[in-house]
Amino acid sequence: MIPTSGPNAYVTGIFPRNSHFNITQFYSAAIDPVNTNGFLGGTQDNGTQLFSQQGFGGTNEIWGGDGGFCFIDQTLDDGANGLYRIVSFTGNAYFLLDYTSGSPVWVRLNSGSGSFINPADYDDVNNILYSYEAVGMITETRLNTDNNSQGSGNTFLGTTQNLSIPELTTATTYVRVSPYNETNRAVFFGTLGNQLIKRTSDGTVTNISNSNVISGAVSCLEIGASDDELLLTYSNYGVQSVWYSDNGGTTWQDKEGNLPDMPVRWALFNPLNRKEVLLATEVGMWRTLDITAGSVVWEPVATNMGNVRVDMLQYRESDNLVLAATHGRGMFTANFTAASASVDEVLADKKSFTIYPTISKGNFTLFAKNTLGKSKVGIYDISGKQVYTADIDFDSNSNQQISVNLTSGIYIINLTDENKKKSSRKMIIE
């Protein structure tokens, strides 16, 4: 915007008027292992941005051009920040920013073909970067062990080789390093043509593709409690987008449930409660509280970010932080908890009431302090229609048992206490 005093006034300067104008388009994200507010993100047209504070504070562009996938090594830090940051430009071109000597030293790790925003993943323990090079070919870049020289500029002192994997017959769209078995690490590769290939460090290759889907581009493979628990997503319209396996990909179960027909771009298990899963989609973030259910119920979450495309989710174990990279509204963070509703939060006056379980067949408990007194409860379906009402008295019992006969779906419980104060909670009927 250029302010002038009238239609014929001369412009003597251009003044920024974009405070809190948050439209950055992120392709990727990484979380610092020790810096609470340390985040890295690859953006469209705006390079790779380093965050060091919450809110709408400024960022530092540490690499230019189109920012692609990026990583921060989770095993090497100086107590304040992670010391290895990996950034990328377009194609299979990755660079290391080495902060072990204080000031960053950059070194080109590889240079190849790949795709525009090139899929990759990094093994923090073994210091290995896996990135897409061409159909049937993955680049393996091995850094030296921590705190040893990695080189500088175009001289890389580690090793780079291309792994031939002929089972990958279409372009690779997703790469995932397993967090398990670091001595014979499994790496999973998803493709544009619905292939899912598992390769272990000893060279063993296993095809675990989902035969239930005729065509689709693999967008994510999330790994749960072991390499046997897998969650597979697709970024296409017109396909079942979410699949679950509890046997390492031998068989796949459809977990689309009530999810709208839209691309799903990333998935994340809650490590504190692995039945809970978050999805990054074309239309914001969605969640289920039980991915193992026969009929999975999904609901939109993080509505404060709007119905914006979310490209990636990342997790930090030390504080259970979740980072969401959106393609148009910057980045957002939240924290996983062990349960969706907590009695402790009510006792600490953080919530007026809670319900448990949050997913049920219709039998659940309302818990509140007896200071709420005589209250009225109403249950509403997602169209706003009231489907249940009752008077309850928390003076006599802080735990109120409720039994309803409702069809499966998402419902809102409104509670009005004796002081006419209103509060709401969400629940799911299976």
C-alpha positions in Angstrom: 0.0 0.0 0.0 1.3 3.5 -0.9 -0.4 6.3 1.1 -1.0 9.7 -0.7 -2.9 12.8 0.1 -5.0 12.8 -3.0 -5.5 11.3 -6.4 -3.0 13.7 -8.0 -0.4 13.7 -5.2 3.1 12.6 -5.9 4.5 9.6 -4.1 7.6 10.5 -2.2 8.2 7.2 -0.5 6.9 3.7 0.0 6.0 2.8 3.6 5.4 -0.7 4.9 1.9 -1.4 6.0 2.0 -5.1 6.5 2.3 -5.4 10.3 0.8 -8.8 11.3 0.1 -9.5 7.6 0.8 -13.2 7.9 0.7 -14.9 4.5 4.0 -16.8 4.3 3.7 -20.1 2.4 5.7 -22.8 4.1 6.5 -26.1 2.4 8.4 -27.6 5.4 9.4 -27.1 9.0 11.9 -28.2 11.6 12.1 -27.8 15.3 15.3 -26.9 17.3 16.0 -29.6 20.0 16.7 -27.1 22.8 15.7 -23.6 21.8 12.0 -23.3 22.9 11.2 -20.9 20.1 13.7 -22.1 17.5 12.0 -23.2 14.3 13.1 -23.5 10.7 10.9 -23.3 7.7 11.3 -23.6 3.9 9.1 -21.2 2.0 7.8 -20.4 -1.4 9.9 -17.6 -2.9 11.1 -16.4 0.5 14.0 -18.7 1.3 14.5 -20.7 4.5 13.4 -18.7 7.6 14.7 -19.1 11.1 12.4 -18.3 14.0 13.6 -17.3 17.4 10.5 -15.9 19.1 6.8 -16.4 19.4 4.1 -14.3 17.8 4.6 -11.9 14.8 8.2 -11.2 15.4 10.7 -11.1 12.6 12.6 -14.0 11.2 16.1 -14.4 9.9 16.5 -15.7 6.3 19.4 -18.1 6.5 19.2 -19.3 2.9 17.6 -17.7 -0.1 15.5 -18.7 -3.1 12.7 -21.1 -2.8 13.1 -22.9 0.5 12.5 -26.6 0.3 12.8 -29.3 3.0 14.9 -28.4 6.0 16.2 -30.2 9.2 17.8 -29.4 12.5 20.0 -32.2 13.9 18.3 -33.3 17.2 21.4 -34.9 18.8 24.0 -32.0 18.6 23.5 -28.7 20.4 25.4 -26.2 22.6 22.7 -26.0 25.2 21.1 -23.0 23.5 20.6 -24.1 19.8 21.0 -27.1 17.5 24.3 -26.8 15.7 23.6 -28.6 12.4 21.0 -27.0 10.1 20.3 -28.5 6.7 18.5 -26.4 4.1 17.6 -26.8 0.5 16.9 -24.9 -2.7 14.9 -26.4 -5.6 15.8 -29.8 -6.8 18.2 -32.3 -5.1 20.5 -29.5 -3.7 21.0 -29.6 0.0 23.4 -27.5 2.1 24.6 -27.8 5.7 25.0 -24.8 8.0 27.5 -25.9 10.6 27.5 -23.8 13.8 30.0 -25.8 15.8 32.6 -23.1 15.6 30.1 -20.3 16.5 29.6 -18.6 13.1 27.9 -20.7 10.5 30.0 -22.5 7.9 28.1 -23.6 4.8 28.9 -26.7 2.8 27.1 -28.1 -0.3 26.1 -31.7 0.5 24.9 -32.7 -2.9 23.7 -31.4 -6.3 21.4 -33.3 -8.5 18.1 -33.5 -10.2 15.2 -34.4 -7.9 11.9 -32.5 -8.0 11.0 -28.9 -7.5 10.4 -29.2 -3.7 12.4 -32.3 -3.2 11.4 -34.9 -0.6 14.0 -35.9 1.9 14.5 -37.0 5.5 17.4 -36.9 7.9 18.7 -39.6 10.3 19.9 -37.5 13.3 21.6 -40.4 15.0 23.6 -41.7 12.1 24.0 -38.2 10.4 22.6 -39.5 7.0 20.4 -37.4 4.7 18.2 -39.4 2.2 16.8 -37.4 -0.7 15.1 -38.1 -4.0 17.4 -37.9 -7.1 15.5 -39.7 -10.0 13.0 -42.5 -10.6 14.6 -45.6 -9.0 17.4 -43.6 -7.4 17.8 -42.1 -3.9 20.8 -40.0 -2.8 22.4 -41.0 0.5 24.6 -38.2 2.0 26.6 -39.2 5.0 28.0 -36.5 7.2 31.0 -37.1 9.4 30.5 -37.8 13.0 29.4 -34.9 15.2 31.9 -32.1 15.9 34.3 -33.3 13.1 34.9 -31.0 10.1 32.2 -31.4 7.4 34.1 -29.2 4.9 33.2 -25.7 3.6 31.8 -24.2 0.4 31.6 -26.7 -2.4 34.0 -29.1 -0.6 32.1 -31.7 1.4 34.3 -34.0 3.5 31.6 -36.6 4.0 30.4 -39.1 1.4 27.6 -39.0 -1.1 26.3 -41.9 -3.2 23.2 -42.7 -5.2 21.3 -45.8 -4.1 19.6 -47.8 -6.9 16.2 -49.0 -5.9 14.5 -50.3 -9.1 11.3 -51.1 -7.1 10.6 -47.3 -7.2 9.2 -47.1 -10.7 7.6 -43.6 -10.4 8.8 -40.3 -8.8 9.4 -40.4 -5.1 7.1 -38.0 -3.2 7.9 -38.9 0.4 10.9 -40.1 2.4 10.7 -41.2 6.1 13.5 -42.5 8.3 12.3 -44.8 11.0 13.1 -43.7 14.6 13.8 -47.4 15.5 16.7 -49.8 15.1 19.5 -47.3 14.5 22.0 -50.1 13.5 19.8 -51.4 10.7 17.6 -48.4 10.1 14.5 -48.7 7.9 13.8 -45.9 5.4 10.4 -45.7 3.7 9.8 -44.2 0.3 6.4 -43.3 -1.1 5.8 -42.5 -4.8 3.6 -40.6 -7.2 2.2 -44.0 -8.3 1.1 -45.3 -4.9 4.2 -47.4 -4.2 5.5 -47.7 -0.7 9.0 -49.3 -0.5 10.9 -50.1 2.7 14.7 -50.3 2.6 16.9 -51.2 5.6 20.5 -50.3 6.0 21.6 -53.8 5.1 20.1 -53.3 1.7 16.9 -55.4 2.2 14.1 -54.0 0.1 10.4 -54.8 0.8 7.3 -53.7 -1.1 4.5 -52.8 1.3 2.4 -50.8 -1.1 -1.3 -50.4 -0.4 -3.1 -52.5 -3.0 -6.5 -51.1 -2.0 -5.8 -47.8 -3.8 -5.5 -48.0 -7.6 -3.7 -44.7 -8.0 -2.6 -41.9 -5.7 0.5 -39.9 -4.6 1.9 -40.9 -1.2 2.1 -37.7 0.9 3.1 -39.1 4.3 3.9 -42.3 6.2 3.7 -41.8 9.9 5.3 -44.4 12.2 3.7 -45.2 15.6 4.9 -47.3 18.5 7.1 -49.5 16.2 7.7 -50.1 12.5 4.7 -52.3 12.5 2.3 -49.4 13.3 2.0 -47.2 10.2 -0.3 -44.5 9.0 -0.4 -43.8 5.2 -1.9 -40.7 3.6 -2.5 -39.5 0.0 -2.6 -36.0 -1.4 -5.2 -36.7 -4.1 -8.9 -35.9 -4.5 -11.2 -38.8 -5.2 -9.3 -41.4 -3.2 -9.5 -42.8 0.3 -6.8 -40.7 1.8 -6.0 -42.3 5.2 -4.9 -45.9 5.8 -3.7 -47.7 8.9 -1.6 -50.9 9.3 -0.7 -52.7 12.6 1.4 -55.3 10.8 4.1 -53.3 9.1 2.1 -52.8 5.8 1.2 -56.5 5.2 -2.5 -55.3 5.2 -4.0 -51.9 5.3 -7.3 -50.6 6.9 -9.3 -47.7 5.5 -9.5 -44.9 8.1 -11.1 -42.2 6.0 -14.3 -42.2 8.1 -16.2 -38.9 7.8 -13.2 -37.0 6.4 -14.2 -34.8 3.5 -12.7 -35.5 0.0 -9.6 -33.5 0.1 -5.8 -33.9 -0.1 -4.1 -35.0 3.1 -0.5 -33.8 3.3 0.9 -35.0 6.6 -0.1 -37.1 9.7 1.1 -37.3 13.2 0.5 -39.7 16.1 0.2 -38.3 19.6 3.0 -40.2 21.3 1.3 -39.7 24.7 -1.9 -41.3 23.4 -1.3 -43.1 20.1 -5.0 -43.5 19.3 -5.1 -39.7 18.7 -3.9 -38.6 15.3 -3.6 -35.2 13.7 -3.8 -34.6 9.9 -2.5 -31.7 7.9 -4.9 -31.2 5.0 -5.8 -28.9 2.2 -8.5 -27.5 4.5 -6.7 -27.0 7.8 -6.0 -29.6 10.5 -8.2 -32.5 11.5 -8.1 -34.9 14.4 -9.4 -38.3 15.5 -9.3 -39.4 19.1 -9.3 -43.1 18.1 -7.6 -44.1 14.9 -8.2 -47.8 15.8 -12.0 -47.4 15.8 -14.0 -49.4 13.3 -15.6 -46.2 12.1 -13.2 -43.3 12.6 -14.6 -39.9 13.4 -12.6 -36.9 12.3 -13.1 -33.3 13.5 -11.5 -30.0 12.5 -9.1 -28.6 15.1 -6.9 -25.5 15.4 -9.6 -23.4 13.9 -7.7 -20.2 14.8 -5.4 -20.9 11.8 -8.4 -21.0 9.4 -9.1 -23.4 6.6 -5.7 -23.0 5.2 -3.6 -25.6 3.5 -1.2 -27.3 6.0 1.9 -28.9 4.4 3.8 -30.4 7.4 3.6 -31.3 11.1 6.7 -31.8 13.3 7.0 -32.9 16.9 9.5 -32.2 19.7 9.6 -34.9 22.5 11.1 -32.7 25.3 8.0 -30.6 25.6 5.5 -32.4 23.4 5.3 -29.5 21.0 3.6 -29.7 17.6 4.6 -27.4 14.8 2.3 -26.9 11.8 3.7 -25.3 8.6 0.9 -23.7 6.6 1.0 -22.7 3.0 -0.4 -19.2 3.4 -0.6 -18.3 7.1 2.9 -18.9 8.6 3.5 -21.4 11.4 1.5 -22.4 14.4 2.4 -24.4 17.5 0.5 -26.4 20.2 1.3 -29.1 22.7 0.1 -32.7 22.9 -1.4 -33.8 26.2 -2.0 -37.3 27.4 -5.8 -36.9 27.3 -8.2 -34.5 25.5 -10.0 -33.5 28.7 -8.5 -33.5 32.2 -10.0 -33.5 35.6 -6.8 -31.8 36.9 -7.5 -28.8 34.7 -10.9 -28.4 36.3 -9.4 -28.7 39.8 -6.9 -26.0 38.8 -9.6 -23.7 37.6 -8.4 -23.9 34.0 -11.7 -25.4 32.9 -15.2 -25.0 34.3 -16.1 -28.6 33.5 -14.9 -31.6 31.6 -16.3 -34.8 30.1 -14.8 -38.3 30.0 -14.6 -40.3 27.9 -14.7 -37.8 25.1 -15.5 -40.7 22.7 -18.4 -43.0 23.8 -21.5 -44.9 22.8 -23.6 -42.4 24.7 -22.6 -43.0 28.3 -20.2 -40.4 29.8 -19.5 -38.4 32.9 -19.6 -34.6 33.4 -17.1 -33.5 36.1 -17.1 -30.0 37.7 -16.5 -28.4 41.0 -19.6 -28.1 43.2 -19.4 -24.3 43.0 -21.2 -24.6 39.7 -24.3 -25.6 41.7 -27.5 -26.2 39.9 -26.8 -26.2 36.2 -28.5 -26.9 32.9 -26.9 -29.0 30.3 -27.8 -29.1 26.6 -26.4 -31.2 23.8 -26.4 -30.0 20.2 -25.5 -31.7 16.9 -23.2 -30.0 14.4 -26.2 -28.3 12.6 -27.1 -26.5 15.9 -30.1 -28.6 16.7 -30.7 -29.4 20.4 -30.9 -33.1 20.9 -30.8 -33.4 24.7 -31.4 -31.2 27.8 -31.3 -31.9 31.5 -31.0 -30.2 34.9 -28.1 -31.4 37.1 -26.9 -30.4 40.5 -23.1 -30.3 41.1 -23.8 -29.4 44.8 -24.8 -32.9 45.4 -22.2 -34.7 43.2 -19.2 -33.4 41.2 -19.5 -36.4 38.9 -22.8 -36.5 36.9 -23.5 -39.6 34.8 -25.2 -38.9 31.5 -26.7 -41.5 29.2 -28.0 -40.5 25.7 -29.1 -42.4 22.6 -27.7 -40.5 19.7 -26.5 -41.3 16.2 -22.8 -41.3 15.6 -21.2 -37.9 15.1 -19.7 -34.8 16.7 -21.7 -33.0 19.4 -21.4 -29.9 21.5 -22.2 -29.9 25.2 -23.3 -26.5 26.6 -23.4 -26.1 30.3 -25.0 -23.1 32.1 -24.3 -22.9 35.8 -26.4 -21.3 38.5 -24.7 -17.9 37.9 -25.7 -18.1 34.2 -22.1 -18.6 33.1 -21.9 -20.7 30.0 -19.2 -23.0 28.8 -18.9 -25.7 26.1 -17.1 -28.9 25.4 -17.0 -31.2 22.3 -17.7 -34.9 22.3 -18.0 -37.8 19.8 -20.6 -40.5 19.8 -19.5 -43.7 18.1 
